[in-house]
Every structure is written in C-alpha cells, then in structure tokens.
Amino acid sequence: MPNTPNSRRKAFKDLLAAPGPLVLPGAYDALSARLVEKAGYPATYLGSFAAAASAFGLPDVGLLTLNEIAEQARRVVDAVEVPVLADAENGFYDVANVWRTVKVFEDAGVAGVHIEDNLGGKHTSAPAGLLPAERMASKVRAAVDARTDPDFLVIARSDAAWVEHDLEDCVRRLAAYAEAGADLVFAPAIPAAELARVRDRIPVPVMVAGDLLDVPGSDEPSSTIAEYGEAGADVVLLWYTVIGAAAKNVRAVLDALRGGADVAGVKGFVTEQHAFEAAMGYDEYEKRSARYATVVKGQEVPA
C-alpha cells in the first residue's frame, strides 16, 4: 500500500483505536523524527516549543508564523514514514480564516493538528489568558469544516488547567470542543488522578502531556506514563523529552571537550559514526549507486 498522507492518517486512527495509550515522542527536526521512527515508535509529533528552539533558537512565545511551523512539519513528514501530529498554536487566524491553517498543514502531510484556547505566554510568568470557550468552539467547527480529508484530525486543546488551574472549566471546555466536532482533545497539566475522576465526562479520546513539569519546584511530572494509561488517556505526548535530551548531551560533550577531554573521552555520549550513517540511509544510497553504475573503459563509474 502506498505511503500517502491519507494512509498515514488512517494509520494514526488505527493507533488510537488500539488498546492502551499511544506514547508519542516529540521530534524537533527531521533527524530526531527519524530517530524516533528507528526506535520503533509508530508515530511522532512536532510542537511549537521544539520547532522554535531547533529551527530558530527562539523561545516558544508566539514568534513563529504559520508557514515557519508548517515548513518544519513538512521536513519531519518527508523524513519518516510514520504519522506526524503537529502543533497549530491558536490556529494563527480568527474563526473565519482558520481554514487556511488547516489547508497548509494538510498540504504538509501531517496526520492532524491541535489548536489551543491559550492566548499566549504559556512558558512565562505572565500568561495572557484563554480565548472564550464559545469562540474556541467556533474555531474548532471552522477547522473541521475546512479539512478536505476526513481522516485529518482536528484536536482541540484547552489550557484551563494549566493557565488558570481550573479543572472544572477545563472539562467543560473539552466537552464543548468535542461537541463542536473535535476528534480528540488535549489537556496539559491534568494529573492522572484528576483525569481518572473526570474521564467519563469527556466524550472523545484524550491526549495528555506526559513530560510537563506541572508541580511547582519539581523537575519531574506529577504522573507517570503508566498512571496516565490507567486513568484513561489515549495519547501520552512527550513534547519536551527528546529535545531536552539532545540539549543536555550536546552540552555535556562540549563542556567536556572545553575542559580538556579528548574525543575518546566523550565517546560514551556520541553515536558511533557508522551507526549514525546507517540511520540516515547511506546504505540505501550505496544500493542505488550500484544499481545505476555504468562501465567506462573497463572501470565501473558510480551514477
């Protein structure tokens, strides 16, 4: 079966229907997405946090445009064969124009996007607040109406539990967004115990952030992946872990080298070169080269 955007979207829906939660590591670029795929995960994700940091060295404070995020998503899609979910921020436009966001991400080949009710400042000390629930529900309806592939997922995200620490408002919002047509809802900062208590009030599949540091002063999430699965989460998104691991290990290598270590001294932090090349497809290139090689005056010349 050809690997097309539609086939990947159908594959993601099959993953949602499978037993247990889908663990979804977030990539930050094409290389990391390929590593996620090589590790055996059946899908991956690109968030605005990782896209802003990896592509531009910027904080996730609303600086990226629709086309900038969508182009990074397109690179991720092109690098792998598994489905890719993407972060569409707040939809980038008002209700009447959100159709363009859906079109751009559909054209990029992603399996779906999440659109949020957060007005900005998620990772700062001064969040801007939330879009009124009725307005957000209209935006969800507009996004659903805009898709041309019925298997393209429209995911509605509410940050009421994160920004306003209001679980009841978050549940009301998620239910309203589901009624507006969202295929899936996303609720960061709901601990597993709280999700278990309200899960039956949310009528569609639920995605949670499994690596959000949602306890002040802690460097660990309040709930484990297993706990989220037991609480009824359908997707456990790891939006930060992969880029966080990359940053820590690169910094460790650079600090060690600057401190006087030789290359051999940092070998444990560095992927062996031939293994890296294998993951990037050098062996496929060699097969193509051999297949199309020509012979000139008794010598084989690569194509």
Buried (B, 14 or more C-beta within 10 A) or exposed (E): EEEEBBBBBBBBBEBBEEEEBBBBBBBBBBBBBBBBBEEEBBBBBBBBBBBBBBBEEEEBBBEBEBEBBBBBBBBBBEBBEBBBBBBBBBBBBEBEEBBEBBBBBBEBBBBBBBBBBBBBBBEEEEBEEBBEBEEBBBBBBBBBEBBEBEBBBBBBBBBBBBBBEBBEBBBBBBBBBBEBBBBBBBBBBBBBEBBBBBBEEBEBBBBBBBBBBBEEEEEEBBBEBEBBBBBBBBBBBBBBBBBBEBBEBEEEBEEBEEEEEEEEEBEEEEEEEEEEEEBBEEEEEEEEEEEEEEEEEEEEEEE
